[in-house]
């Protein structure tokens, strides 16, 4: 098989999406990711594509006229539509910075649509909480939904979206819950224990499009083995049944055991296994067409740069050895901005992300979540929820 044609959307201007002060979504995580990937040779010979801002007409394919106007008006002191809150504070050139992130994901989608690339990635994207008419969860414009809309408008008949962020991908699900052309699958910490409080396994989409949404809620404390067992017990069969033409994925790194805002217990090694599994599913279920986006992740120095460097390596077919040492040049740079945080020395957490296939039984909370999700959604796709071979 020929190596996939892959593009990376990146420009330092994307660091302008900066909610300021001590806000947890600090763009330093993007800067450190790109620097780490370069230090390890992952981006050797790769000419990143510099994004252009999404136009107002493009933004209006997902967001309301009033909301786009409201974001523009923040430069004149306007607050409302979820803007000006502690989660979504107004910052200088908010519209311009947000539109550039959105434009990056639109560019990635366009590269796939035109056939110039099989795979594309925008690590600055993945802002999956933004709703049609309001900002939410650090997200101003929903670049994930905008990219999916571009694919649909460009003639793609079925798009699957898999979200592995620790938080429910509520904005993307809401955007397409009534559209049977889009399958949204979100694997996240249980909504009773974490923002945004949605994403129960019984939530399967809007009337008339039941089965368009799939939700896998994990109890706090879920680690690599249980997370991966649930992923493999649910996601591959649904993608095979749905047969997407493009797979869009969101790779929030906040499932990690060191993340300060959530309570799952994955390692960087487990996250790397998830990236690799999604790459394989893109090849086997979507003809190799894969659009990957960033997302959450608030262990800025120790986790996000390593997890997303692994993502870039997988997408570019240049996988990083998990036993590789973190390059000294990266450590020197990161030490100047890390404020005394102990930096990682290896691309691995030393974990072995092994998992046992689900056998149709089990009394753990994760096994029950698997059963509940399969029973809620599998029949809607013509699948037997009780057959572990499916």
Buried (B, 14 or more C-beta within 10 A) or exposed (E): EEEBBBBBBBBEBBBBBBBEEEBBBBBBBBBBBBBBBBBBEBBEEBEBBBBEBBEBEBBBBBBBEEBBBBBBBBEEEBBBBBBBEEBBBBBEBBBBBBBBBBBBBBBBBBBBBEEEBBBBBBBBBBBBBBBBBBBBBBBBBBBBBBBBBBBBEEEBEBBBBBBBBBBBBBBBBBBBBBBBBBBBBBBBBBBEEBBBEBBBBEBBBBEEBBBBBBBBBBBBEBBBBBBBBBBBBBBBBBBBBBEBBBBBBBBBBBBBBBBEBBBBBBBBBBBBBBBBBBBEBBBEBBBBBBBBBBBBBBBBBBBBBBBBBBBBBBBBBBBBEBEEEBBEEBBEBBBEEBEEEEBBEBBBBEBEBEBEEBEBEBEEBBBEBBBBBBEBBBEBBEBEBEEBEB
